[in-house]
């Protein structure tokens, strides 16, 4: 067994003796904090949400169709009440002038009518109007062309025809709005077209009796070709209604 030095043994004995003689430190006394007193409160009863009576969904009201009186032969008596099925318009404030100096007329002596074109104007709008003869519906087209004129205010002219007819000769719905068109017109030399002319037109356009009665009404109020041209060139006229006054069987773009 190894020998402990005498001086180290004396040092340990002194440390033990000092520890035994030291007074024990008093333990701290814990101070109890007062506990908080809670007051019991009643939980409020849930508020009932009032039940709302269901309301009926309002039924949308239909916009009444716009109707117009149509005097086909110009005698002042309404022949049909037309319903406007479609109406489209575009505003054109400037454009290339129509070459009214280039308007030429031609006379067909075989069928006794005069034809002319209007030169190019701008298609600014059209209405599709439905009429009924008591058996079936028939759609008419009223289309508006605006012509700019050298040294004169522009003039807007309204023409009429059957949708069936104009769709065969260049009418292309909204795609044609704003484009330049040239309207081909025909008027009789006299009070009415000859039976021969009516037969040819009816056959070529494949018109039934109802359609023919609109194109060729009884006791019509046709306008003469030269009178129509005079009105087209009149600087004091800015709106001209030629519906049912002449045949506008074709428009070209």
Buried (B, 14 or more C-beta within 10 A) or exposed (E): EEEEEEEEEEEEEEEEEEEEEEEEEEEEEEEEEEEEEEEEEEEEEEEEEEEEEEEEEEEEEEEEEEEBEBBBBBEEEEBBEBBBBBEBEBEBEEBEBBEBEEBEBEEEEEBBBBBBBBBBBBBBBBBBBBBEEEEEEBBBBBBBBBBBBEEBEBBBBBBBBBBBBBBBBBBEEEEBBBEBBBBBBBBBBEEBBBEEBBEBBBEEBEBEEBBBBBBBBEEBBBBBBEEBBEBBBEEEBEEBEBBBBBBBBBBEE
